Amino acid sequence: MSSLAWKNLFHDRVRLIVTLTGIVFSLVLILVQFGLFLGFMDTSANIIAHGNADLWISATGIPHVNAGAPIPERRRYQALSVPGVARADRFLLQFNPWKLPSGSLEQVQVAGFDLDGGMGGPWNVTAGSVDDLRAEDAVMVDELYKTKLGVRAIGDTFEFNGRRARVVGFTRGIRSFTTSPYVFTSVKNGLNYSRVRGDQTVFLLIKLAPGADIHEVQRQLKRAVHGVDIYTAAELLAKTRFYWIVRTGAGITTLIGAFLGLIVGMVVVAQTIYAATVDHIREFGTLKAIGAGNLYVYRVIVEQALISAVMGYAVAIALGYLVARKSQSGNAAILLPPEMAAATLVLAVLMCAAASILSIRKATTIDPALVFKG
């Protein structure tokens, strides 16, 4: 049977190419759209996901992490008095103007963190080191935004909110969903660059002592520290993603595109597989004339669809990874994790199998006498 399904597919190579083109087109569209959605999810809250903090303390009622407001620094000492809290570090995250060499201004987000705490700092450092940020006026930016910020190399100096800033290192792939790049620096420098007073902070990042229960510490903090909101990292991550992905509509639009791609793919694949079955209707009539049952015909048609699915998937996943790799140098990253690649293979098989069902009835209801007609 495998030989028959294979021969049927390759008997008309033009028809096979048309079928594979439809499958590849739909799968690549789905991969790209879902990959963009995952990229948006990652970018929208990457500062939290890579923050290494167990709990975040913020001003009350913030809609997302990028909308933080100053809170008194004394809240830090109140937090440190709670059993189970090992560290409570100040973290600044504010929008501020960055002056380009041309004299124009570019909005950035200053991310000032405690260099000794290991929370809220940059990741994927490709040049320089985090320790270099201990120097006065030292900052670190991402390679993706070098052109946008007018940066050419380490050592370049700029005016940042009216003060001197010197680039001491670069990161790779730290995107900002707001399009305002992150500029990492120490808390001390961050206070100079931002509008936050010396006795304030924007967030407090909490690291728990070994063995401490995060929800119990959260409850204790809510009793000890007033006038603030206290989130687990997972809670603030979900809150921020919900705001940027759902409330702004950016992620929903991409997700709708992915489902439209799925629908278009189903229609294209169903049409091409149906047409391929109709083109071989006499062959299926011959099978029935020599005694083949409907079950056998079912198996041949479904196997043809599965072979087409695997072949189309192989091409689509290669193109998908190529597109995803190219996107890493742009502002909108396409993510294709292994789980998504595996899910797409399952989807391709299900899509082609479902499409083949539409053509089965045509093949199984054929009159075997058809083969004897002119």
C-alpha positions as CSV (number, residue, x, y, z in Angstrom):
1,M,0.0,0.0,0.0
2,S,2.8,2.4,0.8
3,S,4.2,1.8,-2.7
4,L,0.7,2.6,-4.2
5,A,0.3,5.8,-2.2
6,W,3.8,6.9,-3.1
7,K,3.3,6.1,-6.8
8,N,0.0,8.0,-6.9
9,L,1.7,11.1,-5.5
10,F,4.7,11.1,-7.8
11,H,2.7,10.1,-10.9
12,D,1.8,13.7,-11.5
13,R,4.7,15.8,-10.2
14,V,3.1,19.1,-11.1
15,R,0.0,18.2,-8.9
16,L,2.4,17.1,-6.1
17,I,4.3,20.4,-6.3
18,V,1.0,22.3,-6.1
19,T,-0.1,20.3,-3.1
20,L,3.2,20.7,-1.3
21,T,3.2,24.5,-2.1
22,G,-0.2,24.8,-0.4
23,I,1.0,22.9,2.7
24,V,4.3,24.8,2.9
25,F,2.6,28.2,2.5
26,S,0.0,27.5,5.2
27,L,2.6,26.1,7.7
28,V,5.1,28.9,7.2
29,L,2.3,31.4,7.7
30,I,1.3,29.7,10.9
31,L,4.9,29.3,12.1
32,V,5.7,33.0,11.5
33,Q,2.5,34.3,13.1
34,F,2.7,32.1,16.2
35,G,6.5,32.8,16.3
36,L,5.8,36.5,16.3
37,F,3.2,36.0,19.1
38,L,5.8,34.1,21.2
39,G,8.3,36.9,20.4
40,F,5.9,39.5,21.6
41,M,5.2,37.5,24.8
42,D,8.9,37.3,25.5
43,T,9.7,40.9,24.7
44,S,6.8,42.4,26.6
45,A,8.1,41.3,30.0
46,N,11.7,40.2,29.5
47,I,13.0,42.6,32.2
48,I,10.9,40.6,34.7
49,A,11.7,37.1,33.3
50,H,15.4,37.8,33.5
51,G,15.3,39.9,36.7
52,N,16.2,37.0,39.0
53,A,13.9,38.5,41.7
54,D,11.4,36.4,43.6
55,L,9.1,39.3,44.5
56,W,8.6,42.8,43.2
57,I,7.4,45.7,45.3
58,S,5.9,48.6,43.3
59,A,3.7,51.6,43.6
60,T,0.0,50.8,43.8
61,G,-2.1,50.2,40.7
62,I,0.6,50.1,38.1
63,P,-0.8,48.4,34.9
64,H,2.6,47.0,33.8
65,V,6.2,47.0,34.7
66,N,7.1,49.9,32.4
67,A,4.7,52.2,34.2
68,G,6.3,52.1,37.6
69,A,6.2,55.2,39.9
70,P,8.6,56.3,42.7
71,I,8.1,54.9,46.2
72,P,10.0,55.8,49.4
73,E,13.3,54.0,49.8
74,R,12.4,53.4,53.5
75,R,10.1,50.7,52.3
76,R,13.3,48.7,51.7
77,Y,14.1,48.6,55.4
78,Q,10.6,47.6,56.2
79,A,10.9,44.7,53.7
80,L,14.2,43.6,55.1
81,S,12.7,43.2,58.6
82,V,10.4,40.5,57.3
83,P,11.6,36.9,58.0
84,G,12.6,35.1,54.8
85,V,13.8,38.2,53.0
86,A,17.5,37.9,52.1
87,R,17.8,41.0,50.0
88,A,15.7,44.0,49.0
89,D,17.4,45.9,46.2
90,R,16.4,49.2,44.7
91,F,15.6,49.0,41.0
92,L,14.9,52.1,38.8
93,L,13.0,51.8,35.5
94,Q,12.0,55.1,34.0
95,F,11.7,56.8,30.6
96,N,14.3,59.5,29.9
97,P,15.7,61.4,27.0
98,W,18.9,60.3,25.3
99,K,20.7,62.9,23.2
100,L,22.0,61.7,19.8
101,P,25.1,63.1,18.2
102,S,22.8,65.0,15.8
103,G,21.3,66.9,18.7
104,S,17.9,65.2,18.5
105,L,16.4,63.2,21.4
106,E,15.5,59.6,21.6
107,Q,13.4,58.2,24.4
108,V,15.0,55.3,26.4
109,Q,14.3,53.4,29.6
110,V,17.0,53.7,32.3
111,A,17.3,50.5,34.2
112,G,19.3,51.2,37.3
113,F,20.1,48.1,39.5
114,D,22.2,47.1,42.5
115,L,25.4,45.6,41.0
116,D,26.0,43.5,44.2
117,G,22.5,41.9,44.2
118,G,22.4,40.2,40.9
119,M,18.8,41.3,40.3
120,G,17.5,43.5,37.5
121,G,20.8,43.6,35.5
122,P,21.5,42.9,31.9
123,W,21.9,39.5,30.3
124,N,23.5,38.2,27.1
125,V,26.4,40.5,27.6
126,T,28.6,40.4,24.5
127,A,31.1,43.2,25.2
128,G,32.4,44.6,28.4
129,S,31.1,43.3,31.8
130,V,28.5,44.2,34.4
131,D,31.4,45.2,36.8
132,D,32.3,47.9,34.3
133,L,29.1,49.7,35.3
134,R,30.6,50.5,38.6
135,A,32.4,53.4,36.9
136,E,30.9,56.8,37.1
137,D,28.5,57.6,34.2
138,A,28.9,54.1,32.8
139,V,26.0,52.6,30.8
140,M,25.3,49.4,28.7
141,V,23.0,49.2,25.7
142,D,21.9,46.5,23.3
143,E,23.5,45.9,19.9
144,L,20.1,46.1,18.2
145,Y,19.7,49.8,19.1
146,K,23.3,51.0,18.4
147,T,22.1,52.8,15.2
148,K,19.0,54.2,16.9
149,L,21.1,55.6,19.8
150,G,24.0,56.7,17.6
151,V,26.4,54.3,19.3
152,R,29.4,53.0,17.3
153,A,31.7,51.5,19.9
154,I,32.6,51.1,23.5
155,G,33.8,54.4,24.9
156,D,31.4,56.6,23.0
157,T,30.0,59.3,25.2
158,F,26.5,60.9,25.1
159,E,24.3,63.3,27.0
160,F,21.7,61.4,29.0
161,N,19.0,63.6,30.6
162,G,21.5,66.4,30.8
163,R,24.4,64.3,32.2
164,R,27.3,62.6,30.6
165,A,27.0,58.8,29.8
166,R,29.7,56.6,28.6
167,V,29.0,53.2,26.9
168,V,31.1,50.4,28.5
169,G,29.4,47.3,27.1
170,F,26.8,45.8,24.9
171,T,24.1,43.1,25.2
172,R,22.4,41.1,22.5
173,G,18.7,40.5,22.0
174,I,17.3,42.6,24.9
175,R,14.4,44.1,23.0
176,S,11.9,46.6,24.4
177,F,8.2,46.2,23.6
178,T,7.7,50.0,24.0
179,T,10.4,50.7,21.3
180,S,12.3,52.7,23.9
181,P,15.6,50.8,24.4
182,Y,16.8,49.7,27.8
183,V,19.9,51.5,29.1
184,F,21.4,49.5,32.0
185,T,23.4,51.3,34.7
186,S,24.0,51.2,38.4
187,V,21.4,52.6,40.9
188,K,23.8,55.4,41.7
189,N,24.1,56.5,38.1
190,G,20.5,55.8,37.5
191,L,19.5,58.3,40.1
192,N,21.5,60.9,38.2
193,Y,19.9,60.1,34.9
194,S,16.3,59.8,36.1
195,R,13.8,62.0,37.8
196,V,13.8,59.8,40.9
197,R,15.0,61.5,44.1
198,G,17.8,59.9,46.2
199,D,15.4,58.8,48.9
200,Q,13.2,57.0,46.4
201,T,13.1,54.0,44.2
202,V,10.8,52.7,41.5
203,F,10.8,49.0,42.5
204,L,12.2,46.9,45.3
205,L,13.4,43.5,44.1
206,I,13.2,40.8,46.8
207,K,15.4,37.7,47.0
208,L,14.2,35.1,49.4
209,A,16.3,33.3,51.9
210,P,16.9,29.6,51.2
211,G,13.9,27.5,52.2
212,A,11.5,30.5,52.6
213,D,8.0,30.0,51.3
214,I,7.3,32.7,48.7
215,H,3.6,33.1,49.3
216,E,4.1,33.3,53.1
217,V,6.7,35.9,52.7
218,Q,4.4,37.8,50.3
219,R,1.7,37.8,53.0
220,Q,4.1,39.0,55.6
221,L,5.3,41.8,53.4
222,K,1.8,43.0,52.7
223,R,1.3,43.3,56.5
224,A,4.7,45.0,57.1
225,V,5.0,47.3,54.0
226,H,2.1,49.7,53.4
227,G,1.1,51.8,50.4
228,V,2.6,49.5,47.8
229,D,1.7,46.4,45.8
230,I,3.7,43.2,46.2
231,Y,3.8,40.7,43.3
232,T,5.5,37.4,42.8
233,A,7.7,37.6,39.6
234,A,5.1,35.3,37.9
235,E,2.2,37.6,38.8
236,L,3.9,40.7,37.5
237,L,5.0,38.8,34.4
238,A,1.4,37.8,33.7
239,K,0.1,41.3,34.4
240,T,2.6,42.9,32.1
241,R,2.0,40.4,29.3
242,F,-1.7,40.7,29.6
243,Y,-1.5,44.5,29.2
244,W,0.8,44.6,26.2
245,I,-0.5,41.5,24.5
246,V,-4.2,41.7,25.2
247,R,-5.2,45.2,26.2
248,T,-3.2,46.9,23.5
249,G,-4.3,44.3,20.9
250,A,-0.8,43.8,19.5
251,G,-0.7,40.1,20.4
252,I,-4.3,39.3,19.6
253,T,-3.9,40.7,16.1
254,T,-0.9,38.4,15.5
255,L,-2.8,35.4,17.0
256,I,-5.8,36.1,14.7
257,G,-3.4,36.1,11.8
258,A,-2.1,32.7,12.9
259,F,-5.6,31.2,13.0
260,L,-6.5,32.7,9.6
261,G,-3.3,31.1,8.3
262,L,-4.6,27.8,9.7
263,I,-8.0,28.2,8.0
264,V,-6.4,29.2,4.7
265,G,-4.1,26.2,5.0
266,M,-7.0,23.8,5.6
267,V,-8.8,25.2,2.6
268,V,-5.8,25.1,0.3
269,V,-4.7,21.6,1.4
270,A,-8.3,20.2,1.2
271,Q,-8.7,21.6,-2.3
272,T,-5.4,20.2,-3.6
273,I,-5.8,16.8,-2.0
274,Y,-9.4,16.6,-3.3
275,A,-8.3,17.6,-6.8
276,A,-5.5,15.0,-6.6
277,T,-8.0,12.3,-5.7
278,V,-10.4,13.3,-8.5
279,D,-7.5,13.2,-11.0
280,H,-6.9,9.5,-10.0
281,I,-10.6,8.6,-9.8
282,R,-10.2,5.9,-12.5
283,E,-7.3,4.3,-10.6
284,F,-9.5,4.1,-7.5
285,G,-12.3,2.7,-9.7
286,T,-9.8,0.0,-10.9
287,L,-9.0,-0.9,-7.3
288,K,-12.6,-1.4,-6.5
289,A,-13.2,-3.4,-9.7
290,I,-10.5,-5.9,-8.7
291,G,-12.0,-6.3,-5.3
292,A,-10.4,-3.7,-3.1
293,G,-12.7,-2.6,-0.2
294,N,-13.5,0.9,1.0
295,L,-11.1,0.5,3.9
296,Y,-8.2,-0.1,1.6
297,V,-9.1,3.0,-0.5
298,Y,-9.3,5.0,2.8
299,R,-5.9,3.9,3.8
300,V,-4.3,4.8,0.4
301,I,-5.8,8.3,0.4
302,V,-4.9,9.0,4.1
303,E,-1.4,7.7,3.6
304,Q,-1.0,10.0,0.6
305,A,-2.1,12.9,2.8
306,L,0.4,11.9,5.5
307,I,3.3,11.7,3.1
308,S,2.4,15.1,1.7
309,A,2.2,16.5,5.3
310,V,5.6,15.2,6.3
311,M,7.2,16.5,3.0
312,G,5.5,19.8,3.3
313,Y,6.5,20.1,7.0
314,A,10.2,19.4,6.2
315,V,10.3,22.3,3.8
316,A,8.2,24.6,6.0
317,I,10.2,24.1,9.2
318,A,13.4,24.8,7.3
319,L,12.0,28.1,5.9
320,G,10.5,28.9,9.3
321,Y,13.9,28.6,11.1
322,L,15.5,30.6,8.3
323,V,13.0,33.4,8.8
324,A,13.3,33.2,12.6
325,R,17.1,33.4,12.4
326,K,16.9,36.5,10.1
327,S,14.4,38.2,12.5
328,Q,16.9,38.1,15.4
329,S,18.6,41.1,14.0
330,G,15.4,43.1,13.9
331,N,13.1,44.7,16.4
332,A,10.4,42.0,16.2
333,A,11.8,38.6,16.9
334,I,10.2,35.3,15.7
335,L,10.6,32.5,18.2
336,L,10.4,28.9,17.2
337,P,11.1,26.7,20.2
338,P,11.3,22.9,19.8
339,E,7.9,22.5,21.4
340,M,6.4,24.7,18.7
341,A,8.2,22.8,15.9
342,A,6.8,19.5,17.2
343,A,3.3,20.9,17.6
344,T,3.5,22.2,14.0
345,L,4.3,18.7,12.8
346,V,1.3,17.3,14.6
347,L,-0.8,20.1,13.1
348,A,0.4,19.4,9.6
349,V,-0.5,15.7,9.9
350,L,-3.9,16.5,11.4
351,M,-4.6,19.2,8.8
352,C,-3.7,16.9,5.9
353,A,-5.6,13.9,7.4
354,A,-8.7,16.0,7.9
355,A,-8.4,17.4,4.4
356,S,-8.2,13.9,3.0
357,I,-11.5,12.9,4.6
358,L,-13.2,15.3,2.1
359,S,-12.0,13.3,-0.8
360,I,-12.6,9.9,0.6
361,R,-16.3,9.9,-0.1
362,K,-15.7,10.8,-3.7
363,A,-13.3,7.8,-4.1
364,T,-15.4,5.2,-2.2
365,T,-18.7,6.0,-3.9
366,I,-17.3,5.6,-7.4
367,D,-18.9,2.9,-9.6
368,P,-16.3,0.3,-10.5
369,A,-17.9,0.1,-14.0
370,L,-16.4,3.5,-14.7
371,V,-13.1,2.0,-15.7
372,F,-14.8,0.1,-18.5
373,K,-16.3,3.2,-20.0
374,G,-14.7,5.2,-22.7
